[in-house]
Amino acid sequence: MPESLENQIHENATGPAKVTGDAGSIEQHSLKDQIEADKYLASKASARSKRPGIRLGKIIPPGAT
């Protein structure tokens, strides 16, 4: 899904922001909003990662008791 979103952002950036014709007018979301949505979805996907980033543990050396 992220690849198609990147392609969609690229297509929207190269195309017109607003189109008016006989049937009506169409306006896209701003490029800034699309980039923010892409960043949000990327951070959401990385947060769903199954591998933990840092694992903390307590190390107890063996010794005489």
Secondary structure as UniProt FT lines:
FT   HELIX           2..14
FT   STRAND          18..20
FT   STRAND          25..27
FT   HELIX           31..47
//
